[in-house]
């Protein structure tokens, strides 16, 4: 199993799209946490790398509150 994962992660055809995917979601989640003044979440999102899964969950969980805050600005 470890050998298969090493082969997959060293394959540029898989690694580069995965890297772009992760950077996109991380940037979006960090932007939102900064706009909402969530310092703890910002640090957690910055440090924890989950290939976008943690970031997507954060974005979905804060969707309504973010819309409310943005409508006030």
Secondary structure, DSSP 8 states (H G I E B T S, - for coil): -HHHHHHHHT-HHHHHHHHHHHHHHHHHHHHHHHHTT-HHHHHHHHH---TTHHHHHHHHHTHHHHHHHHHH-
